[in-house]
Structures are given as structure tokens and as C-alpha cells.
Amino acid sequence: AQKLEALGTLASGVAHDFNNILQALTGRVEIMARDQSLSQTTRGHIDKMRGSILRAGDLVTRMLSVSRAGEARLAILDLNQEIASLVEMLRHALPRMVRIRTDLAPDLAPIQGDANRLEQVVLNLAANARDAMPEGGELTFTTRNQRLDEAAARAAGLSPGDYVTLEVSDTGQGMDKLTMGRIFEPFFSTKAPGQGTGLGLYSVYGIIREHHGAVTCRSQPGEGTRFTMYFPPAAARPEPDQGQILACAPTGGGDQTLLLVDDEPEIMACYSEALAAQGYQVLQAATGEEALRRLDEPGRTIDLIVMDLNMPGMGGEKALRLIRERHPGVCIIVASGYQDR
């Protein structure tokens, strides 16, 4: 767990910087696509560039899935309902020789979960099970209410108490002890080169941690694999704080003055060029201090601020607080790679 936490911290830093590069590339590609004089061949190249950027963005998302706890958007969920819906989709997606079976507890307690993130967990595990059963087999989803005593909780890395469990088991090839010890490591894969990123189970681990739960695995060669995920029941935690929603007066046309606040020059240049092409007057600031100076200039009227939070100097969060104190009427859009902020 400590090793994965350290790797997650490293992945977070690398992925955030890489995401900034992708953001600048995305903007440039979209600006290029607006050129009506481009040939069909050139547009084809642009579409391929879009696809590559999207794949790279998906890779960043998977890396970040274990590096920032709290990213999941939690709401009360019926896990049985979510699994039943996903199973129907899997029946059409998996080969017919993979039989899908469900054993869902009728009295299952609700959980606090993010449906999209849990879908990612199920699809990753189903894909691994499919690959482990090349000649067919059985994939089973089981849900239960379970009370863990001190020994069982310690084995799962949890506190004793009540949990909702989801088991995903297959009758595939299974894994040896050496492989079992590495399955949650990022970029570890038993698949042939080019057939997997090695981030599937790494993502599963991180998503379950985001749900304040745990995941364990039992497997032996020739005897299949069983993943067990533990979730606290919804009653164990209060509803997540949805934050304050601030009203902002709408503006029309493209002649307003916008202030962009970001310390990434490429992102700033891309945004400025795109917005200026729409008729906006664009001002720039690389730090919170500079943004405040721009706002305080005599006779200056700024209609909208688009700002990042992760910046040098006072930082974006303090700058946001001071801007709202000094200029409560200005509209602000926060664009940050750190969703938990």
C-alpha cells in the first residue's frame, strides 16, 4: 500500500504536467480545424491527431485514478441495479462462450458510489476475465452484506464493521503467487506487448480506494480468479458536500473583456488566440498577484475571468478568494486539473 501511494504521488505530478501539454495540443488542433481552406487529406491528419490526443488523455485519467483520493463524485447508489445494467451490456460485448451469472443479494444496503467510476471497475475486471478464458468459461457477479471481524478486516486493510461486497470471479487460467504479488502495480501486465497498458487493475485499486473501500484477490493456476471489493454502506458516511453554486449574470456577443489566469504559456497562448478570434478582448496574467493588479487597474472592466488553481506565488485558491472579496460582481470560471478542489 505504501509503495502504491508513493507511485500514485509520482504519477499525479507527471500526469498533471503531461495533461497541460495535451491541453495545449488539443487547442492548437481545434484552431487548425477551423481553417476552411484545408484539404481533405490534411483534415484526415487532424482527425488522427485528435484520436491520439484522446487516447493519451485516457492514459492520464487512468494514472490519476489512484493518485487523488476524493476525485469520485459520490452519490447514493443501488449496487445491484448498477451491476444488473452493466451485465446486460456485457452480454452483448463479451464472446458468447463466456457465460455470465449473477447472484445479487435482495436486501443489499446502498452505498456511496460514483456510477461512472464503478462501471470502469467492472469493465476492467470483465476484460481481464475474458482474456483469462480464451476457450470460454463462467464470469460471476456476487453482492452481499458482510460484517468483518477484526481479523478479516485487517486482512483487507479495513476497520471492523459492516460492508457491502462485490465479488467478480471467473473460471479462467488463474495466476501464480509471483503474479499475484504484482497485479496492482502500474504498467505491470502479463499480456503480450501492445495488448494492454498494465493500468486496468491499477485503476481498479485506485477507484475502490476513492470509495473508501478495499479490494482483494484470490487466485491459483488453473482454478480461476476472484476479486472482492468492500464498500462502506451509505449510512456509514454523510452525504458529500456539493459545494455552493454561484449565480452569474449572462453576457451576450463576443465583445467582452476576458482575463485568463494561468502559468502555462502554451495554454495561455492557445486560449488567447481562440478567444480573440471570436471577438473578445483578452488580457493575461500568469499569477494570482498579477490577476489582482489587472482587476485593480483604474477604469478597467473585466467581464469574465478564466483561471487555473495550481499556480506559483499566492496560488489560485487564495487569488480566487481575494478576487471574490474585492470584486464580488465579476464572473469566474475555474479550469483546473485537480477536480477535488
N, C-alpha and C positions, 0 to 999 in steps of 0.2 A: 504493500500500500504506500509506503514512504517513497519507494522508487518511482511508482506511477505518479505520485503527487509531484515529485521533482521533475519528471519528464513532462508532466502537464504544464508546469510553470514555464519550462523551456519552450514547449510548443506554443503556449499563449503568446510569448514575446515574438517568436519567429512568425507565427501566423498573422499577428496583428500588423507587423511591418509588411509582410507579403500581401496582405489584404489591401493595404494602401496602394501598393504598386498595381494590383489588379484593378482597383477603383480608377486610377488614372488611365490605365489601358482601356477600360470599359468606356470611359468618357471620350477618349480620342476616337475609338472605333465608332461610337454613335455620331460624333461630329462628322467623321468621314462619310458615314452612310447617308447623311443629309445632302451630299453633293449630287445633284440631279444629272450631272454630266458623266458620271461613272459608267463604264461599260458593264455588261452582264458578267464578264469574267472577273472584273475587279469586285463586283458585289458578291460574287461567289466566294472570293477570298475573304471578304469581310465577314460573311456568314460563318465561315470556318473558324475565323478568329474569335467570333462570339462564342461558338461552341467550345473552343479550347479554354477561353476565359471562364465560362460557366463550369467546366469540369474542374478547373483549378480552384474556383470558389467553393465547390462542393468539397474538395480536399481540405481546404482551410476550415470549413464548417466541421468536418469530422475531427480535425486536430483540436479544435476548440471545445469539442463536446465534453472532454474530460478536464479541461483546464480552467473553466469558470463555473463553479457551483452557483446555482441560483438562476441560470440562464433560462431554464424551463419555465413556461407560462402555466402555472398550476391552476387547476380548477377541479371541482368535484366530478369524478368520473365513475361510471359503472364499468369495471374492468371486463366483466362478462360480455357486455354489449360491444365494447371495443374489439375484443378478441373474435366474437362471432362475425363482426363486419369484416375484419381482416381475413378470417378463414375463408369467407366467400370469395374474396379477391384472390387468395392463394390457390383455391381450387381451379381457377382459370389460368393461373400463372405457372404453377409447378407441373412437371411432367405427370401424366396420368398414372404412371406406375408408382408414384408417391401417394400413398393413401393418407388422408388427413382425418384425425379423430379428435373429438373434444370431450372433455369431462369437466364441466363447469359447475361449481357449487351453487345451488339455487339461492342460498342465504348469504352470498358473498357481500362483505362490507364494502362500501365505497372507498375510493382512495383519492388523494390529491394528485392529479397527474396532468401531463401535457400530452394530448392525444396524438399530435404530430410526432413528438419525440418517441412515444411508445410504439407508434407504427414503425419508426425506424428500427427500434429494437427487434420487433417481431420479424420484419423483413430481413434483417441481417441474420438472425438465427435460422430462419427458414431457408435462406440461400445457402448457409453452411450445411444444414441438414440435407438439402438436395444434393450438394456436391459429395457428401459423405455416403450417399445411397445411389451410386450411378446405375445400379441394376434394380432400383426400386426399394420400397420399404414403407415404414409407417412413421408419420410425424404426428405427435400427440401434444395437445394443449390442455393443461390441467390447472384449475384455480381452486384455492382452498383458503379458509380462515384457519390460521395456525397460531398457537401460543408457544413461544420459545422459552424454554427454561434457561438457566444461566449457562449451562454447558453448550446447548445448541446455539444460543445467541452468540457466545464467544467464538464458536467455530465459524459463524457467518460474519463476524465483525460488527455485531449489533448489540443493543441493550436488551435484556429480557423483557418480554411483553407480547402483546398481540400484533400479528402481522397478516397482511393479505399476500398470498403467494401465487406466483405464476410459474408453472413448470413447462418447459419446452423440451421434449425428448424425441429422439429418433432411434431407429434400429440400424444405424449405419456402421461404418467401419470402426468407429471409436478411436481413442487416442492413447498413446503410451504415457508413462509418467513424466518423461522428459518434455514432451509436447505440452502436456497439461500445465506444467510449470511456467509456460511462456505465452499462453493463449491470449492474455490481456495486454501483452506488450505491443506498443505501436510498431507497425511495419513488420511484425512477425507473421509469416504465412507459410503454410505447408503446400500451397498451390504452386504450380509452375509459373515461371516469370511471365508477367503480362496478363495473368489470370486473376489477380487480386491485389489490392493495395496493402493488405495487412492491417486495415483500420476498422474492420467490421466489429470485432469483439472489443477492440479498444473503445469504440464509440458506445457499445452496449454498456461497458463498465462505467463510462462517464455519465451516461444518461441515467442509469439507475442511481448513481451517487447523487445526481441532481435532484432526484426524487426522495432523497434522504433514506434510501434503502440499500440493499446489498445484493450481489449476485454470486452464486457458487456454481461449480460444475463438477460432475462426476462422470467418469468415462473409463472404459477399458478397451483394449484392442478386441475387435470382433463382437463387442457387447453394446455398442451404441453409446450415445451421449445424452446427458440430462442437465440442462441449465435450470436453476431455481432462482427466481427473483423475489425478493422480500420488499413489500411496501408497507409503510405505516398506514393504518386505516384513517379515513378522513377526520374522524373525531379526535384523533391524536394531536392535530395541529389546527390553529385557527385559519380562517380564510386569508389568503395572501392579500397584502395591501395593494390595491390597484392604482394608488397614487392620485394626485389631483389633476383633473382635466381643466385646462385653462381656455377660456373662450378668446378668440382672436377675430377682430373685425376683418371681413373680406376686402380685398382690393381688386380692382379690375385693370385690364390693359397691361402693357409692358413697359410703362414709362416711369416706374417707381425706382427708388434708390435702394439697393441691397448692399448689405455689409457681410462679406464672407470672412469667417474667422477660422483659420486652420494653419498649422505649422508645416504642412506638406506642400512644397512649392508646386509640384506637378499637379496635385489635386486642385490647388487654388487656381492655377493657370487654366486647367481644363474647365472648371466650373465657370470661371470668369468669361472665357471665350464663348461658352454655350449660352450663358445668360445675356451677355452683351449682344449676341446675335438676335435675341428676342426683343431687343429694345430697352433692356434695363441698364441703368447706370450702376456700375459695380465698383464698390470700394473693397479694399482688402486689409486684413490685419492678421499677423502671424502669432500674436499672443493676446491674452486677456487684457493686459495693460494697454496694448495698442488699440484694442477694440473700444475700451472705455475712453481713450483720448479722442478717437474718431467721433464717438457719440457726444462728447462734451464740447466739440468744436462749435463756436458761436454761429448761429444761423443754419446749422446742419440739420436736415431732416432725413431720417433713415426709416424706411417703411418696413423693412424686414431684415432680420439677422439670421444667417445660417451658420451655425458654429459647431465645432468639434469640442469634446470634453478633455481629451488626453493631449494637453499642450504644455510647453515649458512655462516658466515664470509662475504666476499665481495659479495657473491651471484653469481649466474650463469651468469646473463646478463653482469655484469662488467667483470667477468672472460672471457666470450666469446669475449668481445670487446678487452681485453688486449691480448688474445691469437692470435687474427687475426692481431693485430698490430705488435706483436713480432715475430710471426711465420706464415706469410701470406700463406705459401705453404701447411700447414697441412690441411688435410680433417677433417671436423667436422660434426657429426650427433647430432642434438639436439633432445632429447627424453623427452618431458615434458607433464605433465597432464594439463597444462594451455595453451590451444590452441590459445587463443587470444594474446599470446606473440610471 
